[in-house]
Amino acid sequence: MEDIWNPLKEVIRSKMSNSSYRVWIEPLSCKGLEDDTLILECPNRFFASWVQEHYLPLLKDDLVIKGKRIKIRLVYEKKGVDLSRNQLYLPKFAPDELPKPRFSERFTFDEFIVGESNQYAFNACWEAAHEEMTGPRIVYLHSRAGLGKSHLAQATGRVLLERRPEARLCYISANEFTSQVVRAVKDGNIDVVKRRYRDACDALLFEEVHSLAGRERTQAELALAIDTMADSGKTVIFTGNQPPGQIAKLNEHLSSRLSAGLIVSINPPDRATRRKILDRKAKRQGLALSDEVLDFLADRLRGDIRRIEGAVVGLVARASFARAPVDLDTAMLVVENLAGEPASIDIGMIKDLVCRHYKVTQEDIRSRVRKRAVAWPRQVAMYLSRQFTDCPLEVIGREFNRDHATVLHSVKQIAKSINESAKLRGEVDYLISQMEKYRWQG
């Protein structure tokens, strides 16, 4: 029967990596051919379940012997149990080995453009990847979509594996983890999940934590896994669209565990960073942009990085069609075809947003009241006005019935506070995300 099985093995070898082939295909042995069914023996039931789900589909169009399409039956070693008749519905992993994660080739530290908006997040992930962090190696990245959370998470995983190829690294989304827990509970295999993430995982990259909202059992299992990994000094990277404390229906136990590490926000790129991103991505496409075009695009394309990528694609297409370099007129057309211009941020919009968030009135923040319930929102509004408008200190001061020295003091005070307190940093980051949402939605 090996004359039948060996050619099929070569077919599947060409469709997968050498390491995966050695782990999952070489151990299979051919036990015979019954009518139109090839019988393959596996070391154990977990092995058989994994092979059936992930690798047999690769052979679907090649299972033909002498013009006759055949089937494959997997049986367990020594037990002769037929997998096709005793279907297992198990978590999508084997208990003894984690499949190597598939990372995007573009998502490396070298390809990540660093600026003021993401420097802290970059440094945190770099230190986690090189295992240089003091205390728990847990990093929680949060931002709106398209600002580089997944890029940094995958870059971290890539370096971890380059430094320690033997490391058992798991890269998973909240929805995938939930599916594993639900299936394991249903089939009475929850201990498999517990062992996987508590004992047999050296590093965990966990995306989209906000998707766990309201999923109590899944949250409980994740919180326990974090405890074990943190106590063992293992690296854990989380991503979400909000800080842990602001995710609705996230239980206190898990929120506390997520907050035990380093909580880092990624803000929309500033002008200098947008210019670097545009230049890098254009050159990757073989397109050289003049300083005039780069400056124009950096001024107009605000928001997430996907918007910038969309502009570059448009420029490349137009340059190809016209067979001419991109000039300012071409850049203007591309920007015009994107999703409109963002609304500008002014002090009035900032005051309105801050007052609604902290439930104070604009009269309150212009008053001489010094109670923290009023003073903190006032200082935050001054800080945001300084960061997101071009207004001089004197103009900002007039808007809050203060002089320029008071504004400068407030800006420094807020900057110091958000560097020292994750909670306060989370508040300010949330307001920034709301400002960006307002700008693009109008």
Secondary structure in CASP SS format (residue, H / E / C, confidence):
PFRMAT SS
TARGET T0000
AUTHOR 0000-0000-0000
METHOD secondary structure of the structure
MODEL  1
M C 1.00
E H 1.00
D H 1.00
I H 1.00
W H 1.00
N H 1.00
P H 1.00
L H 1.00
K H 1.00
E H 1.00
V H 1.00
I H 1.00
R H 1.00
S C 1.00
K C 1.00
M C 1.00
S C 1.00
N H 1.00
S H 1.00
S H 1.00
Y H 1.00
R H 1.00
V H 1.00
W H 1.00
I C 1.00
E C 1.00
P C 1.00
L C 1.00
S E 1.00
C E 1.00
K E 1.00
G E 1.00
L E 1.00
E E 1.00
D C 1.00
D C 1.00
T E 1.00
L E 1.00
I E 1.00
L E 1.00
E E 1.00
C E 1.00
P C 1.00
N C 1.00
R H 1.00
F H 1.00
F H 1.00
A H 1.00
S H 1.00
W H 1.00
V H 1.00
Q H 1.00
E H 1.00
H H 1.00
Y C 1.00
L H 1.00
P H 1.00
L H 1.00
L H 1.00
K C 1.00
D C 1.00
D C 1.00
L C 1.00
V E 1.00
I E 1.00
K C 1.00
G C 1.00
K E 1.00
R E 1.00
I C 1.00
K E 1.00
I E 1.00
R E 1.00
L E 1.00
V E 1.00
Y E 1.00
E C 1.00
K C 1.00
K C 1.00
G C 1.00
V C 1.00
D E 1.00
L C 1.00
S C 1.00
R C 1.00
N C 1.00
Q C 1.00
L C 1.00
Y C 1.00
L C 1.00
P C 1.00
K C 1.00
F C 1.00
A E 1.00
P C 1.00
D C 1.00
E E 1.00
L C 1.00
P C 1.00
K C 1.00
P C 1.00
R C 1.00
F C 1.00
S C 1.00
E C 1.00
R C 1.00
F C 1.00
T C 1.00
F C 1.00
D C 1.00
E C 1.00
F C 1.00
I C 1.00
V C 1.00
G C 1.00
E C 1.00
S C 1.00
N C 1.00
Q H 1.00
Y H 1.00
A H 1.00
F H 1.00
N H 1.00
A H 1.00
C H 1.00
W H 1.00
E H 1.00
A H 1.00
A H 1.00
H C 1.00
E C 1.00
E C 1.00
M C 1.00
T C 1.00
G C 1.00
P C 1.00
R C 1.00
I E 1.00
V E 1.00
Y E 1.00
L E 1.00
H E 1.00
S C 1.00
R C 1.00
A C 1.00
G C 1.00
L C 1.00
G C 1.00
K H 1.00
S H 1.00
H H 1.00
L H 1.00
A H 1.00
Q H 1.00
A H 1.00
T H 1.00
G H 1.00
R H 1.00
V H 1.00
L H 1.00
L H 1.00
E H 1.00
R H 1.00
R C 1.00
P C 1.00
E C 1.00
A C 1.00
R C 1.00
L E 1.00
C E 1.00
Y E 1.00
I E 1.00
S E 1.00
A H 1.00
N H 1.00
E H 1.00
F H 1.00
T H 1.00
S H 1.00
Q H 1.00
V H 1.00
V H 1.00
R H 1.00
A H 1.00
V H 1.00
K H 1.00
D C 1.00
G C 1.00
N C 1.00
I H 1.00
D H 1.00
V H 1.00
V H 1.00
K H 1.00
R H 1.00
R H 1.00
Y H 1.00
R H 1.00
D C 1.00
A C 1.00
C C 1.00
D C 1.00
A E 1.00
L E 1.00
L E 1.00
F E 1.00
E E 1.00
E C 1.00
V H 1.00
H H 1.00
S H 1.00
L H 1.00
A C 1.00
G C 1.00
R C 1.00
E H 1.00
R H 1.00
T H 1.00
Q H 1.00
A H 1.00
E H 1.00
L H 1.00
A H 1.00
L H 1.00
A H 1.00
I H 1.00
D H 1.00
T H 1.00
M H 1.00
A H 1.00
D H 1.00
S C 1.00
G C 1.00
K C 1.00
T E 1.00
V E 1.00
I E 1.00
F E 1.00
T E 1.00
G E 1.00
N C 1.00
Q C 1.00
P C 1.00
P H 1.00
G H 1.00
Q H 1.00
I C 1.00
A C 1.00
K C 1.00
L C 1.00
N C 1.00
E H 1.00
H H 1.00
L H 1.00
S H 1.00
S H 1.00
R H 1.00
L H 1.00
S H 1.00
A C 1.00
G C 1.00
L E 1.00
I E 1.00
V E 1.00
S E 1.00
I C 1.00
N C 1.00
P C 1.00
P C 1.00
D C 1.00
R H 1.00
A H 1.00
T H 1.00
R H 1.00
R H 1.00
K H 1.00
I H 1.00
L H 1.00
D H 1.00
R H 1.00
K H 1.00
A H 1.00
K H 1.00
R H 1.00
Q C 1.00
G C 1.00
L C 1.00
A C 1.00
L C 1.00
S C 1.00
D H 1.00
E H 1.00
V H 1.00
L H 1.00
D H 1.00
F H 1.00
L H 1.00
A H 1.00
D H 1.00
R H 1.00
L C 1.00
R C 1.00
G C 1.00
D C 1.00
I H 1.00
R H 1.00
R H 1.00
I H 1.00
E H 1.00
G H 1.00
A H 1.00
V H 1.00
V H 1.00
G H 1.00
L H 1.00
V H 1.00
A H 1.00
R H 1.00
A H 1.00
S H 1.00
F H 1.00
A H 1.00
R C 1.00
A C 1.00
P C 1.00
V C 1.00
D C 1.00
L H 1.00
D H 1.00
T H 1.00
A H 1.00
M H 1.00
L H 1.00
V H 1.00
V H 1.00
E H 1.00
N H 1.00
L C 1.00
A C 1.00
G C 1.00
E C 1.00
P C 1.00
A C 1.00
S C 1.00
I C 1.00
D C 1.00
I H 1.00
G H 1.00
M H 1.00
I H 1.00
K H 1.00
D H 1.00
L H 1.00
V H 1.00
C H 1.00
R H 1.00
H H 1.00
Y H 1.00
K C 1.00
V C 1.00
T C 1.00
Q H 1.00
E H 1.00
D H 1.00
I H 1.00
R H 1.00
S C 1.00
R C 1.00
V C 1.00
R C 1.00
K C 1.00
R H 1.00
A H 1.00
V H 1.00
A H 1.00
W H 1.00
P H 1.00
R H 1.00
Q H 1.00
V H 1.00
A H 1.00
M H 1.00
Y H 1.00
L H 1.00
S H 1.00
R H 1.00
Q H 1.00
F H 1.00
T C 1.00
D C 1.00
C C 1.00
P C 1.00
L H 1.00
E H 1.00
V H 1.00
I H 1.00
G H 1.00
R H 1.00
E H 1.00
F C 1.00
N C 1.00
R C 1.00
D C 1.00
H H 1.00
A H 1.00
T H 1.00
V H 1.00
L H 1.00
H H 1.00
S H 1.00
V H 1.00
K H 1.00
Q H 1.00
I H 1.00
A H 1.00
K H 1.00
S H 1.00
I H 1.00
N H 1.00
E H 1.00
S C 1.00
A H 1.00
K H 1.00
L H 1.00
R H 1.00
G H 1.00
E H 1.00
V H 1.00
D H 1.00
Y H 1.00
L H 1.00
I H 1.00
S H 1.00
Q H 1.00
M H 1.00
E H 1.00
K H 1.00
Y H 1.00
R H 1.00
W H 1.00
Q H 1.00
G C 1.00
END
